[in-house]
Amino acid sequence: MDEACAGESLSVELEAAALRALCRCWDDLNASHFRRSLRRPAIELSDGRSRLGLWDREHRAIRLGRSLLAEHGWGTAVEVLKHEMAHQFVDEVLGEVEAHGAAFRRVCEERGIDPRAAGVPVGDGARAPAHEKILERVAKLLALAGSPNEHEARSAAAAAQRLMLKYNLEELASGTAPRRYEFRHLGRPTGRVDESRRLLAGILSAHYFVETIWVPVWRAREGKRGSVLEVVGTPANLELAEYVHAFLDATAERLWREHKRERGIGGNRDRRVFRAGVMTGFAETLGVQRRVSQEQGLVWVGDRDQRDHLRKRYPHIRWTRHAGNRRNASWADGREAGRGIVLRKGMTCGPSGSVPLLPGR
């Protein structure tokens, strides 16, 4: 969920700005997903709570519920907009009349759109019961990683990592059923993505079996553009990635506060540099664990279908390069602190709100 707060409506000015942003989003989606084959309809916000969205053929209008912005955030609003645009495409371009028939499902599948007729689009954070068992086993290992014995703690954390690696390798190898892919937005939308957050995204994509991408969003409460990290993967992998993201973000902040206190630092000038060092150090620890797994014959080469699903969601991905922070003493201290992080279960809150817990608590 983005910065919108449940139960609080937008002002007239902010709502008008959000509608303009939705219109721009419609234009972008028409170009990227529908090859500019659609004519823009009226895009409206409605008060009804029984429907999140509606394609109104008679009045050529897409209506989105105000609750999308107030309770679910921009990412979900865009997913509902995509769903209604798929209805518009099937209706006005393909000339099909069956609302959720085979043509509609095919259009959604080809574009990575949630085809469900009701409910919040997949990716809003709902747990998947079918994957609870593996997550419970991971949670138990992460609980053991809280041991005061450093060797036991690190062994338990490494075992949790190997367990997820084996789970994903076996799932891909079995081929018994197609893997289901969903998405989630992690963290709060921000106007600037600093190096530590880019490194954290890289950790998730390199070691936690998800695809990551920074996507533009509209910060409806502020009336400003922003970016948020989107992760795509199976429900079990998304659950773990969400936890790891929150854990590392909160831990980096805690380590910075401890560093300031120990060194008698008064300001936050080197906060971003220190946090980047923390993420670098933790990534190095994971790299060592991965080499051990590879020596044991456990080699993850990625999930091609998952990458294809991301490409359906974002047909035109742009890669950019960023300069890193200066590598000063604060970065080196952060790197050393990051090498000492042991991923464990037990956190319940962080500096920016609640931190999700894995099941089995």
Secondary structure, 3 states (H helix, E strand, C coil): CCCCCCCCCCCHHHHHHHHHHHHHHHHHHHHHCCCCCCCCCEEEEECCCCCCEEEECCCCEEEEECHHHHHHCHHHHHHHHHHHHHHHHHHHCCCCCCCCCHHHHHHHHHHCCCCCCCCCCCCCCCCCHHHHHHHHHHHHHHHHCCCCCHHHHHHHHHHHHHHHHHHHHHHHHHCCCCCCCEEEEEEEEECCCCHHHHHHHHHHHHHCCCEEEEEEEEECCCCEEEEEEEEEECHHHHHHHHHHHHHHHHHHHHHHHHHHHHHCCCCCCCHHHHHHHHHHHHHHHHHHHHHHHHHCCCCCCCCHHHHHHHHHHCCCCCCCCCCCCCCCHHHHHHHHHHHCCCCCCCCCEECCEECCCCCCC
